[in-house]
């Protein structure tokens, strides 16, 4: 998609777009931290549940979304549902 289309959408919807590339992982440290955290959680669950870890993905997601995140000073669940 050409950049000018994204710029027009950004202006029309009054939003800010931040671009990063997959080939420069150091650009977005927060995203890298989240990915590393999720990898660690998946690795730990895989060790506990062996072949049944796929069925546990919803619990992993729930656990991550209910854990405190210093960047938003609350859990993502709290930020989304204001509770």
CORLINSUL-V398767 format. One record per pair of residues at least 24 apart in sequence whose C-alpha atoms are under 10 Angstrom apart, sorted by the first residue. I is the first residue (numbers start at 0). J is the second residue. D is the distance in whole Angstrom. If there is no record, write none. Layout:
{{I;J;D} {I;J;D}}
This chain:
{{29;70;8} {33;63;10} {33;68;10} {36;63;9} {37;63;8}}
